[in-house]
Amino acid sequence: MIFDTHLHLIDQSALRYPWLSGVPALNRDFSHDEYAVQARRAGIEGALHMEVDVGPADIEAETSHVKALSQQKDNLLRGAIASCRPEEPDFAAYLERQKANPFVKGFRRVLHVMPDELSEGALFRENIKRLAGTGLTFDLVVLPHQIPKAIALADLAPGVQFVLDHCGVPDIKGSSEHPWREHMAEIARRPNVVGKISGVVAYADAGSWTVETLRSYVEHTIECFGWDRVVWGSDWPVCTLGGGLATWVAATHALLAGASVDEREKLLSANAKRLWRL
């Protein structure tokens, strides 16, 4: 069975998503019920909701909305990676509120579409350090040239558990592996960073990618981090841009064909359950 560490749900009647107007293929509702049908067919037993970069005023409302969904019968949601703004002065108070909510398992601040210097701000870095000792993780979503910025955060906050999303967002469509390959090896040297095998189908050419297109990127990520420090995510519904959930699950199984039963179990579920105490 698979545990999905990267599920996005979109409900435009409840929350605002400013960025969706620029992505017509995703600019609609994507419900838990729609996901659950596909997920159960693919062997997914549970999921963490990943924040969807809602409007700043809706950040806490998003977490509350997803938590309410999780309490419905036969729901797959087991927790949330909540949005946050470490660059803002009210982060400390926000963190205290989230620490009191066991449904929140970690945080993410989208960085790959933001100026590089955002994560270099003194307040941002000081607030990231506040996560040390809380048991709450911080997901990093950065472009290959921004991975050194992520490395700097990991070094500045060794007591914080980071998760590098989407295999470091490689340019698969452009067949580019450098400097991504070198940067991945370097960030993986930090024991407080875990690699997430997710998102890659959306970075490949939707009409022509095959398992072999993805192989060097996925295998390099696993090789760098090792089987004890990798987790799996669907990145649904973004994965629909590259074939959909069932296609990504099938590709994952094909990529793991040479792994042992123990190695597959670690990547697909055991590491996630241990990391987030599920």
Disulfide bonds with the S-S distance in Angstrom:
none
